Amino acid sequence: MQAVLCVVERREPDVGKMNKLGEELALKLEKIHGDATDARQKQKNANDRYEKIRRTLLENERMIESQMNMTGRFLNALETFDAELNRMEAAIQDEPIGEDPLVLKKQLDELKVGCLRFMVLTILN
């Protein structure tokens, strides 16, 4: 996207030259025919199209950069979450596994709450 925007912005001097020549042409048309409205309108339309393309490219570039930043933050959050899961898994392996279904359910619920809490905090940051 940056390369396309660069090419468009490099044409800005050409647009300036076109406007200067267009104005000279319009003045000559006014002298010869008394009216240069059509030529001025075509020049305005060309300028408007150029500006619209340039603005659209700038907006797209900003949007892409924003998406890349969000993706980077999301990947960082995933890496942190993965590290936390590995830490929790190691901690679980160190704890003895009980035989009582109520104790197992309680341990599982605590892990779920811990994982959810960590996910929410990681995403919010």
Secondary structure, DSSP 8 states (H G I E B T S, - for coil): -HHHHHHHHHTHHHHHHHHHHHHHHHHHHHHHHS--HHHHHHHHHHHHHHHHHHHHHHHHHHHHHHHHHHHHHHHHHHHHHHHHHHHHHHHHHHS---S-HHHHHHHHHHHHHHHHHHHHHHHH-
